[in-house]
Amino acid sequence: MADGNVPISTLGEAALARLCELLDNCSRGWRKLAEIAGAEKRFKCSEEELEMCSLKVLEPCGSPSQCLLQLLSERDCTLKYLLCCLDKMGHTEAFQFLSSVVQESIRIVVQPESQVVTEGTRASFTCWATGPPELSYQWFCGKQEVPGATTPELVIDPATPQTPDWYICRVNHRASFAFSRWARLQVKQSSSPASASGYCPTMVGLQILCQPQPCTLDEGDSLQLRCVAIGNPPPQYQWFRNGSPIEGARNSHLQVKLVTTAERGCYACKVFNLFQVLWSQDTVVEIGPQLFASGGSWREEDAGSAPEHNGPSQLYATDKVALLMGNMNYLHHKHLKAPMVDVHELTNLLRQLDFKVVSLLDLSKDEMQMAVNEFLLLLDKGVYGLLYYAGHGYENFGNSFMVPIDAPRSYTSEHCLCVQSVLQSMQQRQTGLNIFLLDMCRKRNLNDDIIPQVGALQVTANIVFGYATCADAEAYELSQGELFNGIFVSFLKRWLLEEEKITVLLDKVAEDMGTLEITKGRQALELRSNLSERRALTDPIKPSEGPEEFSVRNLQWAKAHVLPESRYLQFDCGARVQLGFAAEFSNILIIYTRIVEMPQEITRCEAKLTDVPEELDVDLKFTNKESPEEMGSSLSLAWSLSFPGCCLYSRLCGLQKLRVSAAPPHRCCSW
């Protein structure tokens, strides 16, 4: 039998449809499968998830089994484990069917590797797969088929600087297919004609093209060393300092941010493949204390004496604006719980730091784009801009994509928002600091073979990315009831108010996250930054423009965030009703009604909200409730304490869908 240690998601559409048909129409069906699969804790479904599966029978083409298999797939359940479950539940027909599918499944065992070659030499990529007999291969360059490239090995001879750089292989058997990983070919121009002609295209030896260079740095600088080699098979790297290997330093580039004197020493890179080992030249890195800080004065004629030290100068923001988006209730994907609590807590913390905060939940693609456009209008020269996103996401070719709630099952970049495109737009506003906190998965999207065409970013030295997890890894939320944070925000909120450079702050968050046993080896914060100044979220605001421009930005933000004033309504029956408002998020409004006066002849009186606009996302079961807890909001305790007693509460969601101002309809019932 072929290897069954592949995810359920590798099942083809036809095989999945047949398996669902067998499980939907049998007494030993999907519920029994859920029970047996749940013996392993990570595959156990909650009552809410099982109910969600059962409700699929009400949809025209709905399948409870498909819903269950989707849940298992999202938890990395393999076909091998699924086969064991079908065997245990005694579903012979489903077991035999899936066994035959696994037998015929295609599994790529040798992936093509990215490589660097010299101009004029021969390059080759290899892809091997196992599965049914008579597998066929087809190589692609980007989205275009490579003519005649129908063997496991793709040969490019000679390689030129004009040679396209991204390649992928598709392995076929009848209607089934599987794609390899993308592999990149980089062609380096030879330094001289002799060096090109002296390299034999068929040799397996290694050649170092770029040696690391010695350098002298101050504490707090970034160390960057580079060693580039070519060879066939492609070279691998391991960096050493003072003769000892550096953990995790296995790329051609070595980068250490915020160096201290502990990083000084002699560096070398070991370059190796199956046939040979080479060592780079030894490189001495000197690191000393920083001689003077920003704000100190130094002139060329003072070179013989110690520089004047006036202490670090205070940095300012001309304003501070944050856009916080959390997507939970997806139409075609797993629902999330943590984004609501995460966005709510970060909103409160950032407001303490004088940020103008826009907080939004459950946005479609058009609504996310509209929110970003409005966010950009609030940015200007010197403004600190912060974007936080919690929800489903992915990363292809170094570009991060945020997934809206209306994304189809097999979404691509066309259905999502690209974070790097948002950064480009922010740079055009000449912002003083660009911060992205992305609480989402960064796994590759296998449905998306589009190479993003994102233009070159400006070198502004003011960009900070804080990823909740590493590249090609997932971000997790813990199931601990209704009110809980995602893992990233659980640690971020401990440090957010600290008066620290933003990169130092995120380093401390990363260290804290590293102490959590449950996520070791699964999730770790990743920090990327080119920040050249000690900018912090706590920096004071000092408007650089005139008072009119500053007021315009304040007005632009206030238009969407200033609540209506509490009002009193007089009804014909003689009752007087108070109408009050509270904002849970920028697009979620709480309205309460309260009887403040009632004629003596009336024994009972209620004031209820009615005729809510159809475009709003309002569940009528959660309107006009006697207590905040009955409205379906887990955050009711955060705002209900300031409300008067004896009220009826209603929660209106999706305010961004309103195209005109809506006056809340109401009626008064008396007995």
C-alpha positions in Angstrom: 0.0 0.0 0.0 1.2 3.5 -0.7 2.1 5.7 2.3 -1.0 6.9 4.0 0.8 9.5 6.1 -0.6 12.3 3.9 -3.4 14.7 4.9 -7.1 14.2 4.1 -6.9 17.4 2.0 -5.0 15.4 -0.7 -8.2 13.5 -1.6 -9.6 14.4 -5.0 -13.1 15.8 -5.4 -14.5 12.6 -6.9 -13.0 10.4 -4.1 -14.2 12.8 -1.4 -17.7 12.9 -2.9 -17.9 9.1 -3.0 -16.6 8.8 0.6 -19.2 11.3 1.9 -21.9 9.5 0.0 -21.0 6.3 1.9 -20.9 8.0 5.3 -24.0 10.1 4.8 -26.2 7.1 4.1 -25.3 4.6 6.7 -26.1 3.8 10.3 -22.3 3.5 10.8 -21.9 6.9 9.4 -20.3 10.3 10.1 -21.4 10.5 13.8 -19.8 7.1 14.6 -16.7 8.3 12.7 -16.5 11.5 14.8 -16.8 9.4 18.0 -14.0 7.0 17.0 -11.7 9.7 15.6 -12.2 11.7 18.8 -10.3 9.1 20.8 -7.3 11.1 19.9 -7.8 14.4 21.7 -6.8 16.8 18.8 -9.5 15.2 16.6 -12.3 15.4 19.1 -15.2 17.6 17.9 -17.2 19.8 20.2 -21.0 19.6 20.5 -21.3 22.9 18.5 -19.1 21.5 15.7 -21.2 18.3 15.5 -24.4 20.4 15.4 -22.9 22.4 12.6 -22.2 19.2 10.7 -25.8 17.9 11.2 -27.3 21.2 10.0 -25.7 20.6 6.6 -28.6 18.3 5.7 -30.8 21.5 5.4 -28.6 22.8 2.6 -29.4 21.8 -1.0 -26.0 20.2 -1.6 -24.9 19.9 2.1 -23.1 16.9 3.5 -22.5 16.3 7.2 -19.7 13.9 6.3 -17.9 16.5 4.2 -18.2 19.0 7.0 -16.7 16.5 9.5 -13.9 15.6 7.1 -13.1 19.3 6.6 -12.8 19.7 10.4 -10.5 16.6 10.6 -8.5 18.0 7.7 -7.9 21.3 9.4 -6.5 19.4 12.4 -4.0 17.6 10.1 -5.7 14.2 10.2 -4.0 11.7 7.8 -5.5 9.2 5.5 -3.8 6.5 7.5 -5.6 7.5 10.7 -8.9 7.8 8.8 -8.5 4.3 7.5 -7.9 3.0 11.0 -11.2 4.7 12.2 -13.2 3.2 9.3 -11.8 -0.2 10.1 -12.7 0.1 13.8 -16.3 1.2 13.1 -16.7 -1.8 10.8 -17.6 0.2 7.6 -16.2 -2.3 5.2 -17.3 -0.6 2.0 -15.8 2.8 3.0 -12.6 1.2 4.2 -12.1 -0.7 1.0 -12.9 2.3 -1.1 -10.4 4.6 0.7 -7.8 1.8 0.7 -8.0 1.7 -3.1 -7.7 5.5 -3.3 -4.6 5.5 -1.0 -3.1 2.7 -3.2 -3.5 5.0 -6.2 -2.5 8.3 -4.5 0.5 10.2 -5.7 3.2 11.1 -3.2 6.2 13.2 -4.1 9.2 11.8 -2.4 12.0 14.0 -3.9 11.2 17.7 -4.1 13.0 20.1 -6.5 15.5 22.3 -4.6 16.2 26.0 -5.2 19.7 26.7 -6.4 22.2 29.3 -7.5 24.3 28.7 -10.6 26.7 30.8 -12.7 25.8 32.2 -16.0 26.5 29.8 -18.9 26.4 26.6 -16.7 24.0 23.7 -16.6 21.1 23.7 -14.0 18.8 20.9 -13.2 15.7 20.2 -11.0 14.6 16.8 -9.9 11.1 15.6 -8.8 10.3 11.9 -8.0 6.9 10.6 -7.0 5.5 7.2 -5.9 2.0 5.9 -6.5 0.2 4.0 -9.3 2.2 2.8 -12.4 2.7 5.0 -15.4 3.0 8.4 -13.7 3.5 11.3 -16.0 5.4 14.5 -15.3 5.0 18.1 -16.5 7.2 21.0 -15.5 6.0 24.6 -15.4 7.8 27.9 -15.4 5.4 30.2 -13.5 2.0 29.4 -15.0 3.3 28.3 -18.4 4.1 24.7 -19.3 7.8 24.1 -20.3 7.6 22.5 -23.7 9.0 18.9 -23.8 9.7 18.9 -20.0 7.9 15.6 -19.2 10.5 13.7 -17.3 11.4 13.7 -13.6 14.5 15.8 -14.3 14.3 19.3 -15.8 17.6 20.4 -17.4 18.3 24.1 -18.2 21.5 24.4 -20.3 22.9 27.0 -20.5 21.4 29.1 -17.7 21.4 32.8 -18.4 20.4 35.9 -16.4 17.2 36.1 -18.6 16.2 32.5 -17.5 12.9 32.7 -15.6 13.4 31.8 -11.9 10.4 29.9 -10.5 9.7 26.3 -11.4 7.2 23.6 -10.3 6.4 20.1 -11.4 3.0 18.4 -11.8 2.7 14.6 -11.4 -0.3 13.1 -13.1 -2.2 9.7 -13.1 -5.4 9.9 -15.1 -7.6 12.5 -13.2 -5.3 12.5 -10.1 -2.4 14.9 -9.8 0.0 16.4 -7.3 2.2 19.5 -7.4 5.8 19.7 -6.1 7.1 22.6 -4.1 8.2 25.7 -6.0 11.9 25.9 -6.7 13.8 29.0 -7.6 16.7 29.3 -10.0 19.1 32.2 -9.5 21.7 32.9 -12.2 24.8 34.8 -11.1 26.8 36.6 -13.7 30.4 35.3 -13.7 33.0 37.7 -12.5 35.3 37.0 -15.5 35.3 35.0 -18.7 37.8 32.6 -17.2 35.7 31.8 -14.2 32.7 30.9 -16.4 34.7 28.7 -18.7 36.6 27.0 -15.9 33.5 25.6 -14.3 32.5 22.2 -15.7 28.7 21.9 -16.0 28.7 18.2 -15.1 30.9 18.4 -12.0 29.4 17.9 -8.5 32.0 20.0 -6.7 31.2 23.2 -4.8 32.3 26.7 -5.6 32.0 29.7 -3.2 31.1 32.8 -5.2 30.8 35.3 -2.3 32.9 35.3 0.8 31.8 36.8 4.2 33.5 40.1 4.9 34.9 41.4 8.3 33.1 44.3 9.9 33.1 46.5 13.0 29.7 47.3 14.6 28.3 49.2 17.6 26.0 47.5 20.1 22.4 47.7 18.9 23.4 47.4 15.2 22.5 44.5 12.9 25.1 42.0 11.8 24.8 40.7 8.3 27.2 38.1 6.8 26.8 36.5 3.4 28.3 33.4 1.8 26.9 32.3 -1.6 28.0 29.0 -3.3 26.9 26.9 -6.3 27.0 23.2 -6.8 25.0 20.2 -8.0 23.4 18.9 -5.7 22.6 22.4 -4.4 24.8 23.5 -1.4 23.7 23.5 2.2 25.1 25.9 4.8 26.0 26.0 8.5 27.5 29.1 10.2 30.1 28.9 13.0 31.3 31.4 15.6 34.6 30.7 17.4 34.5 27.2 16.1 31.0 26.3 17.4 27.9 25.9 15.2 25.3 28.6 15.5 21.9 27.1 16.1 19.4 27.6 13.3 22.0 29.4 11.1 21.6 27.3 8.0 21.1 29.8 5.2 23.6 31.6 2.9 22.8 34.8 4.8 23.5 35.2 8.6 21.6 38.1 10.2 21.7 39.0 13.9 19.6 42.0 15.1 20.5 44.2 18.0 24.0 42.8 18.5 25.9 43.0 21.8 29.5 42.3 22.6 28.5 38.6 23.1 28.3 38.4 19.2 31.9 39.5 18.6 34.3 36.8 17.4 35.5 34.8 14.4 32.8 33.6 12.0 33.0 31.0 9.2 30.5 29.2 7.0 30.6 25.5 6.3 29.3 24.8 2.7 28.5 21.2 1.9 26.6 18.7 -0.3 26.6 15.0 -0.7 30.1 14.9 -2.3 32.1 17.7 -0.8 32.7 20.1 2.1 34.1 23.6 1.8 34.8 26.3 4.4 34.6 30.0 3.8 37.3 32.4 4.8 37.5 33.3 8.5 35.8 36.6 9.2 36.4 38.7 12.3 33.5 40.7 13.7 34.3 43.5 16.2 31.5 44.9 18.4 32.1 47.7 20.8 29.9 50.0 22.8 27.9 52.7 20.9 30.0 55.9 21.1 27.3 58.4 20.9 23.5 58.5 20.7 21.1 60.3 18.5 21.1 63.9 19.5 24.8 64.0 20.3 27.0 66.4 18.3 30.1 65.4 16.4 32.1 67.2 13.8 35.0 66.0 11.6 37.4 68.3 13.4 36.6 66.6 16.7 38.0 63.3 15.5 40.8 63.3 17.9 38.6 63.7 21.0 35.7 61.9 22.6 32.4 62.9 21.0 30.0 65.0 23.0 27.2 62.9 24.5 23.9 64.7 25.1 21.8 61.6 25.6 19.2 60.2 23.2 16.8 62.7 21.6 13.1 62.3 22.0 11.3 60.9 19.0 7.7 62.0 18.2 4.7 60.8 16.2 2.7 63.4 14.4 -0.3 61.2 15.2 -1.0 57.5 15.9 -3.7 55.4 14.1 -4.4 51.7 14.4 -6.7 49.4 12.3 -7.7 46.2 14.1 -9.5 43.5 12.1 -10.7 40.2 13.4 -12.5 37.6 11.3 -14.3 34.8 13.1 -17.5 33.7 11.4 -16.3 32.4 8.1 -18.9 31.2 5.5 -16.9 28.3 4.2 -14.1 27.7 6.7 -13.6 26.9 10.3 -15.0 29.4 12.8 -12.6 31.1 15.2 -13.3 32.4 18.7 -10.2 34.4 19.9 -10.2 37.3 17.4 -13.2 39.1 19.1 -11.4 39.1 22.5 -8.0 39.9 21.0 -9.3 42.9 19.1 -11.3 44.1 22.1 -8.3 44.0 24.5 -5.8 45.5 22.0 -8.3 48.3 21.4 -8.3 49.3 25.0 -4.5 49.0 25.4 -3.8 51.1 22.2 -6.2 53.8 23.3 -4.2 54.2 26.5 -1.2 54.9 24.2 -3.2 57.7 22.4 -3.9 55.7 19.2 -7.0 56.4 17.2 -8.3 52.9 16.9 -10.7 51.4 14.3 -11.8 48.0 15.4 -13.8 45.8 13.1 -15.1 42.2 13.1 -16.2 39.8 10.4 -15.4 41.6 7.1 -15.9 40.5 3.5 -13.2 41.2 1.0 -14.8 44.4 -0.2 -15.3 45.5 3.4 -11.7 44.8 4.3 -10.5 46.8 1.3 -12.9 49.7 2.3 -11.5 49.6 5.9 -7.9 49.7 4.6 -8.8 52.7 2.3 -10.4 54.6 5.2 -7.3 53.7 7.4 -5.0 55.2 4.7 -6.9 58.4 4.8 -6.0 58.8 8.4 -2.3 58.5 7.7 0.0 61.3 6.8 3.7 62.3 7.1 5.1 61.2 10.4 2.0 59.3 11.6 2.5 56.0 13.3 0.3 53.4 11.5 -0.4 50.0 13.1 -2.4 47.2 11.4 -3.4 44.1 13.5 -5.2 41.2 11.8 -6.5 38.0 13.5 -8.1 35.3 11.4 -7.3 32.8 8.7 -4.3 33.6 6.5 -1.5 32.2 4.4 1.9 33.1 2.9 3.1 32.4 -0.6 6.5 33.6 -1.9 7.1 35.8 1.1 3.8 37.7 0.7 1.2 37.5 3.4 -2.5 37.3 2.6 -5.5 38.0 5.0 -8.5 35.8 4.3 -12.0 37.6 4.4 -15.1 35.8 5.8 -16.6 35.4 2.3 -13.6 33.6 0.8 -14.6 30.4 -1.1 -13.3 27.0 -0.1 -10.4 27.0 -2.6 -9.4 30.6 -2.3 -6.5 32.3 -4.0 -4.9 35.7 -3.8 -7.7 37.1 -5.9 -10.1 36.5 -3.0 -7.8 37.9 -0.2 -5.9 41.1 0.8 -2.1 41.2 0.4 -0.4 42.7 3.4 2.6 43.9 1.4 0.3 45.9 -0.9 -1.1 47.7 2.2 2.5 48.5 3.3 3.2 50.0 -0.2 0.1 52.3 0.2 1.2 53.3 3.8 4.7 54.2 2.5 3.1 56.5 0.0 1.6 58.4 2.9 5.1 59.1 4.3 4.3 57.5 7.7 6.8 57.7 10.5 6.4 54.1 11.6 4.7 51.1 10.0 3.8 48.2 12.3 2.1 45.0 11.2 1.0 42.5 13.8 -0.3 39.4 12.0 -2.1 36.8 14.1 -2.7 34.2 11.4 -1.3 31.0 9.9 1.5 31.3 7.4 1.2 27.9 5.7 1.5 27.9 1.9 -1.8 27.9 0.0 -1.6 25.0 -2.4 -4.6 26.2 -4.3 -2.8 29.4 -5.2 -0.2 29.1 -7.9 -0.2 32.8 -8.8 3.1 34.5 -8.2 2.2 37.9 -6.6 3.2 40.9 -8.6 3.9 43.3 -5.7 6.0 46.3 -6.7 9.2 47.2 -5.0 8.9 48.7 -1.5 10.6 51.9 -0.6 13.6 51.8 1.7 12.1 53.7 4.6 13.8 52.0 7.5 10.6 52.3 9.6 8.9 48.9 9.0 8.2 46.3 11.7 6.5 42.9 11.2 5.4 40.9 14.2 4.2 37.5 13.0 2.4 35.3 15.5 4.1 32.3 14.0 7.0 31.3 11.7 6.9 30.9 8.0 5.1 27.7 6.8 3.6 27.2 10.3 0.2 27.7 12.0 -1.0 30.1 14.7 -3.2 28.6 17.4 -6.0 29.6 19.8 -6.6 27.7 23.0 -10.1 26.3 23.8 -10.8 27.7 27.2 -14.4 28.7 27.1 -15.9 31.8 25.7 -13.5 34.5 26.8 -9.9 33.7 25.9 -7.1 35.2 23.8 -5.1 33.7 21.0 -1.6 32.7 22.1 0.0 35.7 20.4 -2.1 38.4 22.2 -2.0 36.5 25.5 1.7 37.4 25.7 1.6 40.7 23.7 -0.8 42.4 26.1 1.7 41.9 28.9 4.2 44.1 27.3 2.3 46.5 25.0 2.3 49.5 27.4 6.0 49.2 28.2 8.2 52.2 27.2 10.4 50.1 24.9 11.6 50.3 21.3 8.9 48.3 19.4 11.4 45.7 18.3 12.7 45.2 21.8 9.1 44.9 23.0 8.4 42.1 20.5 11.6 40.4 21.4 10.4 40.1 25.0 7.0 38.8 23.7 8.9 36.1 21.7 10.9 35.1 24.8 7.7 34.8 26.9 6.0 32.8 24.2 8.9 30.4 24.1 8.1 29.4 27.7 4.7 27.9 26.7 5.2 24.1 26.6 2.1 23.4 24.6 3.3 25.3 21.5 7.0 24.3 21.5 7.9 23.1 18.1 4.6 24.4 16.7 4.4 28.2 17.1 7.0 30.8 17.7 6.8 34.6 17.1 8.9 35.9 14.2 10.1 39.5 14.1 11.2 41.2 10.9 12.3 44.8 10.9 14.5 47.4 9.2 13.8 50.0 11.9 16.8 52.4 12.2 15.5 54.6 15.1 14.4 53.8 18.7 10.7 54.3 18.0 8.2 53.1 20.5 4.4 52.9 20.8 4.7 55.2 23.8 6.3 58.0 21.8 4.4 61.3 22.4 2.3 63.0 19.7 3.6 66.3 18.4 1.6 67.4 15.3 3.9 68.8 12.5 1.1 70.3 10.5 -1.1 73.2 11.4 -4.1 72.9 13.7 -6.5 72.8 10.8 -4.9 69.6 9.2 -4.7 67.9 12.6 -8.4 68.7 13.3 -9.4 67.4 9.9 -7.9 64.0 10.7 -9.5 64.0 14.1 -12.9 64.8 12.5 -12.4 62.0 9.9 -11.9 59.5 12.7 -14.6 60.9 15.0 -17.3 60.7 12.2 -17.2 56.9 12.5 -16.7 56.6 16.3 -18.6 59.3 18.2 -21.7 57.7 19.6 -25.1 59.3 19.4 -26.0 61.1 22.6 -28.5 59.4 24.8 -32.0 60.7 24.0 -35.5 60.7 25.6 -38.6 59.9 23.6 -42.2 60.9 24.7 -44.9 58.5 23.5 -48.7 59.2 23.1 -49.5 56.8 25.9 -47.7 59.1 28.3 -44.6 56.9 28.7 -41.1 58.5 28.5 -38.3 56.3 27.2 -34.6 56.6 27.4 -32.5 55.4 24.4 -28.8 54.8 25.1 -25.8 53.6 23.1 -22.5 51.8 23.6 -19.9 50.6 21.1 -18.5 47.1 21.4 -16.4 47.6 18.2 -16.3 50.2 15.5 -18.9 48.1 13.5 -21.0 46.7 16.5 -23.4 48.9 18.4 -25.3 48.2 21.6 -28.6 50.0 22.1 -30.6 49.9 25.3 -34.1 51.2 26.0 -35.4 52.1 29.5 -38.8 53.3 30.8 -38.1 56.5 32.9 -41.7 57.7 33.3 -45.0 55.8 33.1 -48.6 57.0 33.8 -50.3 55.5 36.9 -53.1 53.9 34.9 -50.6 51.7 33.0 -49.6 48.6 34.9 -46.8 47.4 32.6 -44.8 49.1 29.8 -41.9 47.9 27.5 -39.9 49.9 24.9 -38.6 47.6 22.2 -36.4 48.1 19.1 -38.1 47.1 15.9 -37.7 47.2 12.1 -33.9 46.8 12.1 -32.4 47.5 8.6 -32.1 44.2 6.6 -28.5 44.7 5.6 -27.4 44.6 9.3 -26.3 41.3 10.7 -28.8 41.0 13.5 -30.2 37.9 15.1 -33.7 38.8 16.3 -33.3 36.2 19.1 -30.7 38.5 20.6 -32.6 41.8 20.5 -34.7 43.4 23.3 -33.2 41.2 26.0 -33.5 41.9 29.7 -29.8 41.3 30.5 -26.6 41.9 28.5 -25.6 38.2 28.8 -28.7 37.1 26.8 -27.6 39.1 23.7 -25.0 36.5 22.7 -22.1 38.8 23.4 -19.2 37.4 25.5 -18.0 40.9 26.2 -21.1 42.2 27.9 -19.4 42.6 31.3 -16.9 45.1 29.6 -19.5 47.7 29.0 -22.8 46.8 30.8 -21.6 48.0 34.3 -22.1 51.6 33.2 -25.7 51.0 32.0 -28.7 51.7 34.2 -30.9 48.9 35.4 -34.2 47.6 34.1 -33.3 48.0 30.4 -33.9 46.0 27.2 -30.7 45.4 25.3 -30.1 44.9 21.5 -26.8 44.2 19.6 -26.5 45.4 16.0 -23.6 44.0 14.0 -22.1 44.8 10.6 -22.6 48.6 10.7 -20.1 48.8 7.8 -22.9 47.4 5.6 -25.1 50.5 6.1 -25.0 52.9 3.1 -27.2 55.5 4.8 -27.6 56.7 8.4 -30.1 54.6 10.3 -32.3 56.0 13.0 -33.2 53.2 15.5 -36.9 52.3 15.1 -38.7 51.7 18.3 -42.2 51.1 19.7 -43.7 51.3 23.2 -46.1 48.6 24.4 -48.2 49.3 27.5 -50.8 47.4 29.5 
